[in-house]
Amino acid sequence: MTRKKLQPPADPYRLMRFVFRHALNGVMAGWAFLLALLWLDVGGLGARVHGAADGWIVVLMLAGAFGVTFSMVGIVWGVLVMLPDEPD
């Protein structure tokens, strides 16, 4: 009868690091995309935000929306391109 070798305990934070890393990448990509939209004035968005009385509130709302959306995209992208044998 052969005894199994004891495996070291799995890292309990591996999934958390994976999700956080990809979510952070997504948020940064979303904010960069928002900055490009505002800077290049696509559809007059930059001019509208600049001309608004409380433009900083609009920017915060857009940054939140873009951050949440792109963080989910980043997580999904990380899951879809993950190889089966790839150690994180």
Distance bins in CASP14 RR format, pairs under 12 A and 6 or more apart:
PFRMAT RR
TARGET T0000
AUTHOR 0000-0000-0000
RMODE 2
METHOD distances of the structure
MODEL  1
10 87 0 0 0 0 0 1 0 0 0 0 0
10 88 0 0 0 0 0 1 0 0 0 0 0
11 17 0 0 0 0 1 0 0 0 0 0 0
11 18 0 0 0 0 0 1 0 0 0 0 0
11 87 0 0 0 0 0 1 0 0 0 0 0
11 88 0 0 0 0 1 0 0 0 0 0 0
13 19 0 0 0 0 0 1 0 0 0 0 0
13 20 0 0 0 0 1 0 0 0 0 0 0
13 21 0 0 0 0 0 1 0 0 0 0 0
13 88 0 0 0 0 0 1 0 0 0 0 0
14 20 0 0 0 0 0 1 0 0 0 0 0
14 21 0 0 0 0 0 1 0 0 0 0 0
14 86 0 0 0 0 0 1 0 0 0 0 0
14 87 0 0 0 0 1 0 0 0 0 0 0
14 88 1 0 1 0 0 0 0 0 0 0 0
15 21 0 0 0 0 0 1 0 0 0 0 0
15 22 0 0 0 0 0 1 0 0 0 0 0
15 75 0 0 0 0 0 1 0 0 0 0 0
15 79 0 0 0 0 0 1 0 0 0 0 0
15 82 0 0 0 0 0 1 0 0 0 0 0
15 88 0 0 0 0 1 0 0 0 0 0 0
16 22 0 0 0 0 0 1 0 0 0 0 0
16 23 0 0 0 0 0 1 0 0 0 0 0
16 75 0 0 0 0 0 1 0 0 0 0 0
16 88 0 0 0 0 0 1 0 0 0 0 0
17 23 0 0 0 0 0 1 0 0 0 0 0
17 24 0 0 0 0 0 1 0 0 0 0 0
17 87 0 0 0 0 0 1 0 0 0 0 0
17 88 1 0 0 1 0 0 0 0 0 0 0
18 24 0 0 0 0 0 1 0 0 0 0 0
18 25 0 0 0 0 0 1 0 0 0 0 0
18 74 0 0 0 0 0 1 0 0 0 0 0
18 75 0 0 0 0 1 0 0 0 0 0 0
18 77 0 0 0 0 0 1 0 0 0 0 0
18 78 1 0 0 1 0 0 0 0 0 0 0
18 79 0 0 0 0 1 0 0 0 0 0 0
18 82 0 0 0 0 1 0 0 0 0 0 0
18 86 0 0 0 0 0 1 0 0 0 0 0
18 87 0 0 0 0 0 1 0 0 0 0 0
18 88 1 0 1 0 0 0 0 0 0 0 0
19 25 0 0 0 0 0 1 0 0 0 0 0
19 26 0 0 0 0 0 1 0 0 0 0 0
19 71 0 0 0 0 1 0 0 0 0 0 0
19 72 0 0 0 0 0 1 0 0 0 0 0
19 74 0 0 0 0 1 0 0 0 0 0 0
19 75 1 0 1 0 0 0 0 0 0 0 0
19 76 0 0 0 0 0 1 0 0 0 0 0
19 77 0 0 0 0 0 1 0 0 0 0 0
19 78 0 0 0 0 1 0 0 0 0 0 0
19 79 0 0 0 0 1 0 0 0 0 0 0
19 82 0 0 0 0 0 1 0 0 0 0 0
19 88 0 0 0 0 0 1 0 0 0 0 0
20 26 0 0 0 0 0 1 0 0 0 0 0
20 27 0 0 0 0 0 1 0 0 0 0 0
20 71 0 0 0 0 1 0 0 0 0 0 0
20 74 0 0 0 0 0 1 0 0 0 0 0
20 75 0 0 0 0 1 0 0 0 0 0 0
20 78 0 0 0 0 0 1 0 0 0 0 0
20 88 0 0 0 0 0 1 0 0 0 0 0
21 27 0 0 0 0 0 1 0 0 0 0 0
21 28 0 0 0 0 0 1 0 0 0 0 0
21 71 0 0 0 0 0 1 0 0 0 0 0
21 74 0 0 0 0 1 0 0 0 0 0 0
21 75 0 0 0 0 1 0 0 0 0 0 0
21 77 0 0 0 0 0 1 0 0 0 0 0
21 78 0 0 0 0 1 0 0 0 0 0 0
21 82 0 0 0 0 0 1 0 0 0 0 0
21 88 0 0 0 0 1 0 0 0 0 0 0
22 28 0 0 0 0 0 1 0 0 0 0 0
22 29 0 0 0 0 0 1 0 0 0 0 0
22 70 0 0 0 0 0 1 0 0 0 0 0
22 71 0 0 0 0 1 0 0 0 0 0 0
22 72 0 0 0 0 1 0 0 0 0 0 0
22 73 0 0 0 0 1 0 0 0 0 0 0
22 74 1 0 1 0 0 0 0 0 0 0 0
22 75 1 0 1 0 0 0 0 0 0 0 0
22 76 0 0 0 0 1 0 0 0 0 0 0
22 77 1 0 0 1 0 0 0 0 0 0 0
22 78 1 0 1 0 0 0 0 0 0 0 0
22 79 1 0 0 1 0 0 0 0 0 0 0
22 80 0 0 0 0 0 1 0 0 0 0 0
22 81 0 0 0 0 1 0 0 0 0 0 0
22 82 0 0 0 0 1 0 0 0 0 0 0
22 88 0 0 0 0 0 1 0 0 0 0 0
23 29 0 0 0 0 0 1 0 0 0 0 0
23 30 0 0 0 0 0 1 0 0 0 0 0
23 67 0 0 0 0 1 0 0 0 0 0 0
23 68 0 0 0 0 1 0 0 0 0 0 0
23 69 0 0 0 0 0 1 0 0 0 0 0
23 70 0 0 0 0 1 0 0 0 0 0 0
23 71 1 0 1 0 0 0 0 0 0 0 0
23 72 1 0 0 1 0 0 0 0 0 0 0
23 73 0 0 0 0 1 0 0 0 0 0 0
23 74 1 0 0 1 0 0 0 0 0 0 0
23 75 1 0 1 0 0 0 0 0 0 0 0
23 76 0 0 0 0 0 1 0 0 0 0 0
23 77 0 0 0 0 0 1 0 0 0 0 0
23 78 0 0 0 0 1 0 0 0 0 0 0
23 79 0 0 0 0 0 1 0 0 0 0 0
24 30 0 0 0 0 0 1 0 0 0 0 0
24 31 0 0 0 0 0 1 0 0 0 0 0
24 67 0 0 0 0 0 1 0 0 0 0 0
24 70 0 0 0 0 0 1 0 0 0 0 0
24 71 1 0 0 1 0 0 0 0 0 0 0
24 74 0 0 0 0 1 0 0 0 0 0 0
24 75 0 0 0 0 0 1 0 0 0 0 0
24 78 0 0 0 0 0 1 0 0 0 0 0
25 31 0 0 0 0 0 1 0 0 0 0 0
25 32 0 0 0 0 0 1 0 0 0 0 0
25 67 0 0 0 0 0 1 0 0 0 0 0
25 70 0 0 0 0 1 0 0 0 0 0 0
25 71 0 0 0 0 1 0 0 0 0 0 0
25 72 0 0 0 0 0 1 0 0 0 0 0
25 73 0 0 0 0 1 0 0 0 0 0 0
25 74 1 0 1 0 0 0 0 0 0 0 0
25 75 0 0 0 0 1 0 0 0 0 0 0
25 76 0 0 0 0 0 1 0 0 0 0 0
25 77 0 0 0 0 1 0 0 0 0 0 0
25 78 0 0 0 0 1 0 0 0 0 0 0
25 81 0 0 0 0 0 1 0 0 0 0 0
26 32 0 0 0 0 1 0 0 0 0 0 0
26 33 0 0 0 0 1 0 0 0 0 0 0
26 34 0 0 0 0 0 1 0 0 0 0 0
26 66 0 0 0 0 1 0 0 0 0 0 0
26 67 1 0 0 1 0 0 0 0 0 0 0
26 68 0 0 0 0 1 0 0 0 0 0 0
26 69 0 0 0 0 1 0 0 0 0 0 0
26 70 1 0 1 0 0 0 0 0 0 0 0
26 71 1 0 1 0 0 0 0 0 0 0 0
26 72 0 0 0 0 1 0 0 0 0 0 0
26 73 1 0 0 1 0 0 0 0 0 0 0
26 74 1 0 1 0 0 0 0 0 0 0 0
26 75 1 0 0 1 0 0 0 0 0 0 0
26 76 0 0 0 0 0 1 0 0 0 0 0
26 77 0 0 0 0 1 0 0 0 0 0 0
26 78 0 0 0 0 1 0 0 0 0 0 0
27 33 0 0 0 0 0 1 0 0 0 0 0
27 34 0 0 0 0 0 1 0 0 0 0 0
27 63 0 0 0 0 1 0 0 0 0 0 0
27 64 0 0 0 0 1 0 0 0 0 0 0
27 65 0 0 0 0 0 1 0 0 0 0 0
27 66 0 0 0 0 1 0 0 0 0 0 0
27 67 1 0 1 0 0 0 0 0 0 0 0
27 68 0 0 0 0 1 0 0 0 0 0 0
27 69 0 0 0 0 1 0 0 0 0 0 0
27 70 1 0 0 1 0 0 0 0 0 0 0
27 71 1 0 1 0 0 0 0 0 0 0 0
27 72 0 0 0 0 0 1 0 0 0 0 0
27 73 0 0 0 0 0 1 0 0 0 0 0
27 74 0 0 0 0 1 0 0 0 0 0 0
27 75 0 0 0 0 0 1 0 0 0 0 0
28 34 0 0 0 0 0 1 0 0 0 0 0
28 35 0 0 0 0 0 1 0 0 0 0 0
28 63 0 0 0 0 0 1 0 0 0 0 0
28 66 0 0 0 0 0 1 0 0 0 0 0
28 67 0 0 0 0 1 0 0 0 0 0 0
28 70 0 0 0 0 1 0 0 0 0 0 0
28 71 0 0 0 0 1 0 0 0 0 0 0
28 73 0 0 0 0 0 1 0 0 0 0 0
28 74 0 0 0 0 1 0 0 0 0 0 0
29 35 0 0 0 0 0 1 0 0 0 0 0
29 36 0 0 0 0 0 1 0 0 0 0 0
29 66 0 0 0 0 1 0 0 0 0 0 0
29 67 0 0 0 0 1 0 0 0 0 0 0
29 69 0 0 0 0 0 1 0 0 0 0 0
29 70 1 0 1 0 0 0 0 0 0 0 0
29 71 0 0 0 0 1 0 0 0 0 0 0
29 72 0 0 0 0 0 1 0 0 0 0 0
29 73 1 0 0 1 0 0 0 0 0 0 0
29 74 1 0 0 1 0 0 0 0 0 0 0
29 75 0 0 0 0 0 1 0 0 0 0 0
29 77 0 0 0 0 1 0 0 0 0 0 0
30 36 0 0 0 0 1 0 0 0 0 0 0
30 37 0 0 0 0 1 0 0 0 0 0 0
30 38 0 0 0 0 0 1 0 0 0 0 0
30 62 0 0 0 0 1 0 0 0 0 0 0
30 63 0 0 0 0 1 0 0 0 0 0 0
30 64 0 0 0 0 1 0 0 0 0 0 0
30 65 0 0 0 0 1 0 0 0 0 0 0
30 66 1 0 1 0 0 0 0 0 0 0 0
30 67 1 0 1 0 0 0 0 0 0 0 0
30 68 0 0 0 0 1 0 0 0 0 0 0
30 69 1 0 0 1 0 0 0 0 0 0 0
30 70 1 1 0 0 0 0 0 0 0 0 0
30 71 0 0 0 0 1 0 0 0 0 0 0
30 72 0 0 0 0 0 1 0 0 0 0 0
30 73 0 0 0 0 1 0 0 0 0 0 0
30 74 0 0 0 0 1 0 0 0 0 0 0
31 37 0 0 0 0 0 1 0 0 0 0 0
31 38 0 0 0 0 0 1 0 0 0 0 0
31 39 0 0 0 0 0 1 0 0 0 0 0
31 59 0 0 0 0 0 1 0 0 0 0 0
31 60 0 0 0 0 0 1 0 0 0 0 0
31 62 0 0 0 0 1 0 0 0 0 0 0
31 63 1 0 0 1 0 0 0 0 0 0 0
31 64 0 0 0 0 1 0 0 0 0 0 0
31 65 0 0 0 0 0 1 0 0 0 0 0
31 66 1 0 0 1 0 0 0 0 0 0 0
31 67 1 0 0 1 0 0 0 0 0 0 0
31 68 0 0 0 0 0 1 0 0 0 0 0
31 69 0 0 0 0 0 1 0 0 0 0 0
31 70 1 0 0 1 0 0 0 0 0 0 0
31 71 0 0 0 0 0 1 0 0 0 0 0
32 38 0 0 0 0 0 1 0 0 0 0 0
32 39 0 0 0 0 0 1 0 0 0 0 0
32 63 0 0 0 0 0 1 0 0 0 0 0
32 66 0 0 0 0 1 0 0 0 0 0 0
32 67 0 0 0 0 0 1 0 0 0 0 0
32 70 0 0 0 0 1 0 0 0 0 0 0
33 39 0 0 0 0 0 1 0 0 0 0 0
33 40 0 0 0 0 0 1 0 0 0 0 0
33 42 0 0 0 0 0 1 0 0 0 0 0
33 45 0 0 0 0 0 1 0 0 0 0 0
33 62 0 0 0 0 0 1 0 0 0 0 0
33 63 0 0 0 0 0 1 0 0 0 0 0
33 65 0 0 0 0 0 1 0 0 0 0 0
33 66 1 0 0 1 0 0 0 0 0 0 0
33 67 0 0 0 0 1 0 0 0 0 0 0
33 69 0 0 0 0 1 0 0 0 0 0 0
33 70 1 0 0 1 0 0 0 0 0 0 0
33 73 0 0 0 0 0 1 0 0 0 0 0
34 40 0 0 0 0 0 1 0 0 0 0 0
34 42 0 0 0 0 0 1 0 0 0 0 0
34 45 0 0 0 0 1 0 0 0 0 0 0
34 46 0 0 0 0 0 1 0 0 0 0 0
34 49 0 0 0 0 0 1 0 0 0 0 0
34 58 0 0 0 0 0 1 0 0 0 0 0
34 59 0 0 0 0 1 0 0 0 0 0 0
34 60 0 0 0 0 0 1 0 0 0 0 0
34 61 0 0 0 0 0 1 0 0 0 0 0
34 62 1 0 1 0 0 0 0 0 0 0 0
34 63 1 0 0 1 0 0 0 0 0 0 0
34 64 0 0 0 0 1 0 0 0 0 0 0
34 65 0 0 0 0 1 0 0 0 0 0 0
34 66 1 0 1 0 0 0 0 0 0 0 0
34 67 0 0 0 0 1 0 0 0 0 0 0
34 68 0 0 0 0 0 1 0 0 0 0 0
34 69 0 0 0 0 0 1 0 0 0 0 0
34 70 0 0 0 0 1 0 0 0 0 0 0
35 41 0 0 0 0 0 1 0 0 0 0 0
35 42 0 0 0 0 0 1 0 0 0 0 0
35 45 0 0 0 0 0 1 0 0 0 0 0
35 46 0 0 0 0 0 1 0 0 0 0 0
35 49 0 0 0 0 0 1 0 0 0 0 0
35 59 0 0 0 0 1 0 0 0 0 0 0
35 62 0 0 0 0 0 1 0 0 0 0 0
35 63 0 0 0 0 1 0 0 0 0 0 0
35 66 0 0 0 0 1 0 0 0 0 0 0
35 67 0 0 0 0 0 1 0 0 0 0 0
36 42 1 0 0 1 0 0 0 0 0 0 0
36 45 0 0 0 0 0 1 0 0 0 0 0
36 46 0 0 0 0 0 1 0 0 0 0 0
36 66 0 0 0 0 0 1 0 0 0 0 0
37 43 0 0 0 0 1 0 0 0 0 0 0
37 44 0 0 0 0 1 0 0 0 0 0 0
37 45 1 0 1 0 0 0 0 0 0 0 0
37 46 1 0 0 1 0 0 0 0 0 0 0
37 47 0 0 0 0 0 1 0 0 0 0 0
37 48 0 0 0 0 0 1 0 0 0 0 0
37 49 0 0 0 0 1 0 0 0 0 0 0
37 59 0 0 0 0 0 1 0 0 0 0 0
37 62 0 0 0 0 1 0 0 0 0 0 0
37 63 0 0 0 0 0 1 0 0 0 0 0
37 66 0 0 0 0 1 0 0 0 0 0 0
38 44 0 0 0 0 1 0 0 0 0 0 0
38 45 1 0 0 1 0 0 0 0 0 0 0
38 46 1 0 1 0 0 0 0 0 0 0 0
38 47 0 0 0 0 1 0 0 0 0 0 0
38 48 0 0 0 0 1 0 0 0 0 0 0
38 49 1 0 0 1 0 0 0 0 0 0 0
38 50 0 0 0 0 1 0 0 0 0 0 0
38 51 0 0 0 0 0 1 0 0 0 0 0
38 52 0 0 0 0 0 1 0 0 0 0 0
38 55 0 0 0 0 0 1 0 0 0 0 0
38 58 0 0 0 0 1 0 0 0 0 0 0
38 59 1 0 0 1 0 0 0 0 0 0 0
38 62 0 0 0 0 1 0 0 0 0 0 0
38 63 0 0 0 0 0 1 0 0 0 0 0
38 66 0 0 0 0 0 1 0 0 0 0 0
39 45 0 0 0 0 1 0 0 0 0 0 0
39 46 1 0 0 1 0 0 0 0 0 0 0
39 47 0 0 0 0 0 1 0 0 0 0 0
39 49 0 0 0 0 0 1 0 0 0 0 0
39 50 0 0 0 0 0 1 0 0 0 0 0
39 59 0 0 0 0 0 1 0 0 0 0 0
40 46 0 0 0 0 1 0 0 0 0 0 0
40 47 0 0 0 0 0 1 0 0 0 0 0
41 47 1 0 1 0 0 0 0 0 0 0 0
41 48 0 0 0 0 1 0 0 0 0 0 0
41 49 0 0 0 0 1 0 0 0 0 0 0
41 50 0 0 0 0 1 0 0 0 0 0 0
41 51 0 0 0 0 0 1 0 0 0 0 0
42 48 0 0 0 0 0 1 0 0 0 0 0
42 49 0 0 0 0 0 1 0 0 0 0 0
43 49 0 0 0 0 0 1 0 0 0 0 0
44 50 0 0 0 0 1 0 0 0 0 0 0
44 51 0 0 0 0 0 1 0 0 0 0 0
45 51 0 0 0 0 0 1 0 0 0 0 0
45 52 0 0 0 0 0 1 0 0 0 0 0
45 55 0 0 0 0 0 1 0 0 0 0 0
45 58 0 0 0 0 1 0 0 0 0 0 0
45 59 0 0 0 0 0 1 0 0 0 0 0
45 62 0 0 0 0 1 0 0 0 0 0 0
46 52 0 0 0 0 1 0 0 0 0 0 0
46 55 0 0 0 0 1 0 0 0 0 0 0
46 58 0 0 0 0 1 0 0 0 0 0 0
46 59 0 0 0 0 1 0 0 0 0 0 0
46 62 0 0 0 0 0 1 0 0 0 0 0
47 55 0 0 0 0 0 1 0 0 0 0 0
48 55 0 0 0 0 1 0 0 0 0 0 0
48 58 0 0 0 0 1 0 0 0 0 0 0
48 59 0 0 0 0 0 1 0 0 0 0 0
48 62 0 0 0 0 0 1 0 0 0 0 0
49 55 1 0 1 0 0 0 0 0 0 0 0
49 56 0 0 0 0 1 0 0 0 0 0 0
49 57 0 0 0 0 1 0 0 0 0 0 0
49 58 1 0 1 0 0 0 0 0 0 0 0
49 59 1 0 0 1 0 0 0 0 0 0 0
49 60 0 0 0 0 0 1 0 0 0 0 0
49 61 0 0 0 0 0 1 0 0 0 0 0
49 62 1 0 0 1 0 0 0 0 0 0 0
49 63 0 0 0 0 0 1 0 0 0 0 0
50 56 0 0 0 0 0 1 0 0 0 0 0
50 58 0 0 0 0 1 0 0 0 0 0 0
50 59 0 0 0 0 1 0 0 0 0 0 0
51 58 0 0 0 0 1 0 0 0 0 0 0
51 59 0 0 0 0 0 1 0 0 0 0 0
52 58 1 0 1 0 0 0 0 0 0 0 0
52 59 0 0 0 0 1 0 0 0 0 0 0
52 61 0 0 0 0 0 1 0 0 0 0 0
52 62 0 0 0 0 0 1 0 0 0 0 0
54 60 0 0 0 0 1 0 0 0 0 0 0
54 61 0 0 0 0 0 1 0 0 0 0 0
55 61 0 0 0 0 1 0 0 0 0 0 0
55 62 0 0 0 0 1 0 0 0 0 0 0
55 63 0 0 0 0 0 1 0 0 0 0 0
56 62 0 0 0 0 0 1 0 0 0 0 0
56 63 0 0 0 0 0 1 0 0 0 0 0
57 63 0 0 0 0 0 1 0 0 0 0 0
57 64 0 0 0 0 0 1 0 0 0 0 0
58 64 0 0 0 0 0 1 0 0 0 0 0
58 65 0 0 0 0 0 1 0 0 0 0 0
59 65 0 0 0 0 0 1 0 0 0 0 0
59 66 0 0 0 0 0 1 0 0 0 0 0
60 66 0 0 0 0 0 1 0 0 0 0 0
60 67 0 0 0 0 0 1 0 0 0 0 0
61 67 0 0 0 0 0 1 0 0 0 0 0
61 68 0 0 0 0 0 1 0 0 0 0 0
62 68 0 0 0 0 0 1 0 0 0 0 0
62 69 0 0 0 0 0 1 0 0 0 0 0
62 70 0 0 0 0 0 1 0 0 0 0 0
63 69 0 0 0 0 0 1 0 0 0 0 0
63 70 0 0 0 0 0 1 0 0 0 0 0
63 71 0 0 0 0 0 1 0 0 0 0 0
64 70 0 0 0 0 1 0 0 0 0 0 0
64 71 0 0 0 0 1 0 0 0 0 0 0
65 71 0 0 0 0 0 1 0 0 0 0 0
65 72 0 0 0 0 0 1 0 0 0 0 0
66 72 0 0 0 0 0 1 0 0 0 0 0
66 73 0 0 0 0 0 1 0 0 0 0 0
67 73 0 0 0 0 1 0 0 0 0 0 0
67 74 0 0 0 0 0 1 0 0 0 0 0
67 75 0 0 0 0 0 1 0 0 0 0 0
68 74 0 0 0 0 0 1 0 0 0 0 0
68 75 0 0 0 0 0 1 0 0 0 0 0
69 75 0 0 0 0 0 1 0 0 0 0 0
69 76 0 0 0 0 0 1 0 0 0 0 0
70 76 0 0 0 0 0 1 0 0 0 0 0
70 77 0 0 0 0 1 0 0 0 0 0 0
71 77 0 0 0 0 0 1 0 0 0 0 0
71 78 0 0 0 0 0 1 0 0 0 0 0
72 78 0 0 0 0 0 1 0 0 0 0 0
72 79 0 0 0 0 0 1 0 0 0 0 0
73 79 0 0 0 0 0 1 0 0 0 0 0
73 80 0 0 0 0 0 1 0 0 0 0 0
74 80 0 0 0 0 1 0 0 0 0 0 0
74 81 0 0 0 0 0 1 0 0 0 0 0
74 82 0 0 0 0 0 1 0 0 0 0 0
75 81 0 0 0 0 0 1 0 0 0 0 0
75 82 0 0 0 0 0 1 0 0 0 0 0
76 82 0 0 0 0 0 1 0 0 0 0 0
78 86 0 0 0 0 0 1 0 0 0 0 0
78 88 0 0 0 0 0 1 0 0 0 0 0
79 86 0 0 0 0 0 1 0 0 0 0 0
79 88 0 0 0 0 0 1 0 0 0 0 0
82 88 0 0 0 0 1 0 0 0 0 0 0
END
